[in-house]
Amino acid sequence: MTPQFLREEAARFRGMAEMQEREASKARLLKMAVDYEAQAKAADELTEPALGEATKVKVAKKVAGSDAA
């Protein structure tokens, strides 16, 4: 699931909560929206590096082949 999809789902649950009359149903739907937003934020952090952080680069070691002298 992409962060965009998760945010769309959060918005959908917020919209459903606005239409509910029962407080328990509103609270449940709003909690689900918060959960989706948290998942979207976590997905963003996995896919986009923070601007202030250094990027780690791994350098592969060169391995001598069988034709090395």
C-alpha positions in Angstrom: 0.0 0.0 0.0 1.3 3.4 -0.9 1.3 6.4 1.4 -1.1 8.1 -0.9 -3.6 5.2 -0.7 -3.3 5.1 3.1 -4.0 8.9 3.3 -7.0 8.5 1.0 -8.3 5.7 3.3 -7.8 7.9 6.3 -9.8 10.7 4.7 -12.6 8.2 3.8 -12.8 7.0 7.4 -13.0 10.6 8.6 -15.8 11.3 6.2 -17.7 8.2 7.4 -17.2 9.3 11.0 -18.8 12.7 10.3 -21.9 10.9 9.1 -22.2 8.7 12.2 -24.6 9.6 15.0 -23.3 7.1 17.6 -20.2 8.4 19.4 -18.8 4.9 19.7 -18.9 4.5 15.9 -17.4 8.0 15.4 -14.5 7.2 17.8 -13.9 3.8 16.1 -13.7 5.3 12.6 -11.5 8.2 13.8 -9.2 5.8 15.4 -8.9 3.9 12.1 -8.2 7.2 10.3 -5.4 7.9 12.8 -3.9 4.4 12.3 -3.9 4.9 8.5 -2.2 8.3 8.8 0.5 6.7 11.0 1.0 4.0 8.5 1.3 6.6 5.7 3.9 8.5 7.7 5.9 5.4 8.4 5.8 4.5 4.7 7.0 8.0 3.8 10.0 7.6 6.1 10.9 4.3 4.5 10.7 5.6 0.9 12.0 9.2 1.4 15.3 9.9 3.2 15.3 12.7 5.7 16.9 15.9 4.3 19.2 16.3 7.3 20.5 12.8 7.4 23.6 11.5 5.5 23.0 8.8 3.0 24.9 5.6 3.6 26.6 4.1 0.6 28.0 0.6 0.5 31.0 0.0 -1.7 31.5 -3.5 -3.1 34.9 -5.0 -2.9 36.6 -6.0 -6.1 37.3 -9.7 -6.2 40.2 -10.9 -8.3 39.1 -13.4 -11.0 40.8 -16.6 -12.1 42.8 -14.8 -14.8 44.6 -12.5 -12.2 48.4 -12.5 -12.5 
